[in-house]
Amino acid sequence: MGARCRSRGRAEYVRRERIRAPRPLSRATPSGLPRPRRRSVRGNLAASESRSPSGRRRSTVPICCLDNSCRDINIGRVTTQTSGLRDHLGYWLRRLSDEVHGRFERQLAEHDVTVSQWSVLVTVHRGDATTTREVARFIDIDVGAVSRLVDRLVAKGLMAREPHPESRRALRLTLTDAGRELVPRLAAIADRNDAHFFRHLEPAQRLQLEEWIRRLVGDLGSAPPRRDSEPPKEESS
C-alpha cells in the first residue's frame, strides 16, 4: 500500500514538473541554429481573406502579388488585374464620336435635318450613289432604313424619285432645287464641326488619323470608298 502511494506521488510530481517546464520555441537544426517556425496553410488563407459587411468571406489578392500576377491559393488559378474602362481604346473612340456627332446633330436641327438625312443628301448631291440600294451600300446601313429616310426627305421637299434611265425596276434619287441649295450650307457646318474638334492636330496628323481609321474599318470588311481626290495606293508585291 505504501509503495503504491509513493508511486502515485512520484507520477503527480513528474506531471507538475512537465507543466511548469517552459516549452522550446523552436527545434534546433543540426548546425545548432534555431529552426524558423513555419506558418500553416490555414494562416495563409486567413491572411488572404476578409469579411464583407454581411459577414461572408471574400478573397483578396495576397501581398506577395506585387506584379499583379500570382497563383490564388484559394481557387488554384492564375489571377491578373482586371483592365479598367478607360484602358480601352474603344471607350475613347466612342466618347469622341458622341461629342462630334452630338454637336453636329444640334447644328443640323436648326435646319430641320438629322445626321442620317444629311448623309443621304450629301451622297446623292456628290453623285456617289443614285439609287436607294447604292446609297445603303455607300453609307453602310440597311436598305429599308435608307428608304424611310428618302421618304422623309421627299416629304420635306428636298429630294425626289424619278424613273431610272437604265433600269425599269429602280428609281433614281435626285435633289430638288431646295435640296441643292441646302446641301452646301450643311457641308460648311460639317467642315466647321470637324475643324472645332480636330483643331489641335496638324494637317498631316489629321490625314494620318483618317488613314488609320480607314484601315481599321477596312479590317472589318466595310471600308468606305476613297475620296475622289485620293488616288488608290498600289500594293507592294
C-alpha positions as CSV (number, residue, x, y, z in Angstrom):
1,M,0.0,0.0,0.0
2,G,2.8,2.4,0.9
3,A,4.7,1.6,-2.4
4,R,1.5,2.4,-4.4
5,C,1.1,5.7,-2.7
6,R,4.7,6.6,-3.3
7,S,4.3,5.7,-7.0
8,R,1.3,7.9,-7.3
9,G,3.1,10.7,-5.6
10,R,6.0,10.5,-7.9
11,A,3.8,10.4,-11.0
12,E,2.0,13.5,-9.8
13,Y,5.3,15.3,-9.2
14,V,6.6,14.4,-12.7
15,R,3.3,15.7,-14.3
16,R,3.6,19.0,-12.4
17,E,7.2,19.5,-13.4
18,R,6.3,19.0,-17.0
19,I,3.6,21.6,-16.8
20,R,6.0,24.1,-15.2
21,A,8.9,23.5,-17.6
22,P,8.9,26.1,-20.5
23,R,8.4,24.7,-23.9
24,P,11.1,25.2,-26.5
25,L,10.3,28.0,-29.0
26,S,11.9,26.1,-32.0
27,R,13.7,22.9,-32.7
28,A,17.4,23.1,-33.1
29,T,18.9,22.3,-36.5
30,P,22.0,20.1,-37.0
31,S,24.1,23.3,-37.1
32,G,22.9,24.4,-33.7
33,L,20.8,27.3,-35.0
34,P,17.2,27.6,-34.2
35,R,14.9,26.4,-37.0
36,P,12.4,29.1,-38.1
37,R,8.8,28.3,-37.4
38,R,6.6,27.6,-40.4
39,R,3.3,29.3,-41.0
40,S,0.4,27.0,-41.5
41,V,-1.6,26.9,-44.7
42,R,-4.6,27.9,-42.7
43,G,-2.8,31.1,-41.6
44,N,-2.0,31.9,-45.2
45,L,-5.7,31.5,-46.1
46,A,-6.7,33.8,-43.3
47,A,-4.2,36.4,-44.4
48,S,-5.7,36.4,-47.9
49,E,-9.4,36.6,-46.8
50,S,-11.5,39.4,-45.3
51,R,-15.0,39.7,-44.2
52,S,-17.7,41.5,-46.1
53,P,-20.3,43.7,-44.3
54,S,-22.7,40.8,-44.5
55,G,-20.2,38.5,-42.7
56,R,-19.3,36.4,-45.7
57,R,-15.7,35.6,-46.6
58,R,-14.2,37.3,-49.6
59,S,-10.8,36.6,-51.1
60,T,-8.2,39.4,-51.6
61,V,-5.0,39.4,-53.5
62,P,-2.1,38.4,-51.3
63,I,0.5,41.0,-50.5
64,C,3.1,38.9,-52.3
65,C,1.5,39.6,-55.7
66,L,3.4,42.8,-56.4
67,D,3.4,42.1,-60.2
68,N,-0.4,41.7,-60.3
69,S,0.1,38.0,-61.4
70,C,0.3,35.2,-58.9
71,R,-1.4,31.9,-58.0
72,D,-4.5,32.3,-56.0
73,I,-4.2,29.9,-53.1
74,N,-8.0,29.7,-52.6
75,I,-9.1,28.8,-56.1
76,G,-5.8,27.5,-57.6
77,R,-5.6,29.5,-60.8
78,V,-3.5,32.5,-62.0
79,T,-5.2,35.8,-61.4
80,T,-4.4,39.1,-63.1
81,Q,-5.6,42.7,-62.5
82,T,-8.8,43.5,-64.5
83,S,-8.4,46.3,-67.0
84,G,-10.5,49.4,-66.4
85,L,-13.0,51.2,-68.6
86,R,-10.5,53.9,-69.6
87,D,-7.9,51.4,-70.5
88,H,-9.8,50.5,-73.7
89,L,-9.3,52.5,-76.9
90,G,-12.9,51.8,-77.9
91,Y,-14.1,53.8,-74.9
92,W,-12.2,56.9,-76.1
93,L,-13.3,56.4,-79.7
94,R,-16.9,56.2,-78.6
95,R,-16.6,59.3,-76.5
96,L,-15.1,61.3,-79.3
97,S,-17.7,60.1,-81.8
98,D,-20.5,61.0,-79.4
99,E,-19.1,64.5,-79.0
100,V,-18.6,65.1,-82.7
101,H,-21.9,63.6,-83.6
102,G,-23.9,65.4,-80.9
103,R,-22.6,68.9,-81.7
104,F,-23.2,68.3,-85.4
105,E,-26.7,67.0,-84.8
106,R,-27.7,70.1,-82.8
107,Q,-26.5,72.4,-85.5
108,L,-28.4,70.4,-88.2
109,A,-31.5,70.5,-86.1
110,E,-31.7,74.3,-86.8
111,H,-32.3,73.3,-90.5
112,D,-34.8,70.5,-89.7
113,V,-32.4,67.9,-90.9
114,T,-30.9,64.9,-89.0
115,V,-27.4,63.5,-89.4
116,S,-28.7,60.4,-91.2
117,Q,-30.7,62.6,-93.6
118,W,-27.7,64.7,-94.2
119,S,-25.7,61.6,-95.1
120,V,-28.2,60.7,-97.8
121,L,-28.4,64.3,-99.1
122,V,-24.7,64.7,-99.5
123,T,-24.2,61.2,-101.0
124,V,-26.8,61.9,-103.7
125,H,-25.6,65.5,-104.2
126,R,-22.0,64.4,-104.9
127,G,-23.1,61.6,-107.2
128,D,-21.6,58.8,-105.1
129,A,-24.9,56.9,-105.4
130,T,-28.2,57.4,-107.3
131,T,-30.5,54.6,-106.1
132,T,-31.7,53.6,-102.7
133,R,-29.6,50.4,-102.8
134,E,-26.5,52.2,-103.8
135,V,-26.9,54.8,-101.0
136,A,-27.4,52.0,-98.5
137,R,-24.2,50.3,-99.7
138,F,-22.2,53.6,-99.7
139,I,-23.1,54.7,-96.2
140,D,-23.3,51.1,-94.9
141,I,-26.8,51.0,-93.5
142,D,-29.9,48.9,-94.2
143,V,-31.8,49.4,-97.4
144,G,-35.1,49.8,-95.6
145,A,-33.6,52.5,-93.4
146,V,-32.5,54.4,-96.4
147,S,-35.9,54.1,-98.0
148,R,-37.5,55.6,-94.9
149,L,-35.0,58.4,-94.9
150,V,-35.7,59.2,-98.5
151,D,-39.5,59.2,-97.8
152,R,-38.9,61.9,-95.1
153,L,-36.7,64.0,-97.4
154,V,-39.3,63.7,-100.2
155,A,-41.9,64.9,-97.8
156,K,-39.7,67.9,-96.8
157,G,-39.3,68.8,-100.5
158,L,-35.5,68.2,-100.5
159,M,-35.4,65.0,-102.6
160,A,-37.4,63.4,-105.4
161,R,-37.7,60.0,-107.0
162,E,-37.5,59.7,-110.8
163,P,-37.6,56.7,-113.2
164,H,-34.1,55.3,-113.8
165,P,-33.0,55.7,-117.4
166,E,-31.1,52.3,-117.3
167,S,-33.4,50.2,-115.1
168,R,-37.2,49.9,-115.0
169,R,-37.2,48.4,-111.5
170,A,-35.0,51.1,-109.9
171,L,-35.8,54.7,-109.2
172,R,-33.2,57.4,-109.4
173,L,-32.8,59.7,-106.5
174,T,-32.3,63.4,-107.2
175,L,-32.3,66.6,-105.2
176,T,-34.8,69.3,-105.7
177,D,-33.8,73.0,-106.0
178,A,-34.3,73.4,-102.3
179,G,-32.1,70.4,-101.6
180,R,-29.3,71.5,-103.9
181,E,-29.4,74.9,-102.2
182,L,-29.3,73.4,-98.7
183,V,-26.5,70.9,-99.1
184,P,-23.6,73.3,-99.5
185,R,-24.7,75.1,-96.3
186,L,-24.9,71.9,-94.4
187,A,-21.5,70.8,-95.7
188,A,-20.0,74.1,-94.4
189,I,-21.4,73.2,-91.0
190,A,-19.8,69.8,-91.1
191,D,-16.4,71.3,-92.1
192,R,-16.6,73.8,-89.2
193,N,-17.6,71.0,-86.8
194,D,-14.6,68.9,-87.8
195,A,-12.3,71.9,-87.5
196,H,-13.6,72.5,-84.0
197,F,-12.8,69.1,-82.7
198,F,-9.5,68.4,-84.6
199,R,-8.0,71.9,-84.4
200,H,-5.1,70.7,-82.3
201,L,-3.9,68.3,-85.0
202,E,-1.6,69.3,-87.8
203,P,-2.9,68.7,-91.3
204,A,-0.5,65.8,-91.7
205,Q,-1.6,64.3,-88.4
206,R,-5.2,64.6,-89.3
207,L,-4.7,62.8,-92.7
208,Q,-2.7,60.1,-90.8
209,L,-5.5,59.7,-88.3
210,E,-8.1,59.4,-91.1
211,E,-5.9,56.8,-92.8
212,W,-5.6,54.7,-89.6
213,I,-9.3,54.8,-89.1
214,R,-10.0,53.8,-92.7
215,R,-7.6,50.9,-92.3
216,L,-9.3,49.7,-89.1
217,V,-12.7,49.9,-90.7
218,G,-11.3,48.1,-93.7
219,D,-10.2,45.2,-91.5
220,L,-13.9,44.8,-90.6
221,G,-14.8,44.3,-94.2
222,S,-16.7,47.5,-94.8
223,A,-14.1,50.1,-95.8
224,P,-15.6,53.3,-97.1
225,P,-14.7,54.3,-100.6
226,R,-11.9,56.7,-101.0
227,R,-12.4,60.3,-101.8
228,D,-12.3,61.4,-105.5
229,S,-9.1,63.4,-104.7
230,E,-7.3,60.4,-103.3
231,P,-5.7,58.1,-105.9
232,P,-5.6,54.5,-104.9
233,K,-2.4,53.2,-103.4
234,E,-0.6,50.4,-105.2
235,E,0.1,47.4,-103.1
236,S,3.8,46.4,-103.0
237,S,4.4,42.9,-104.2
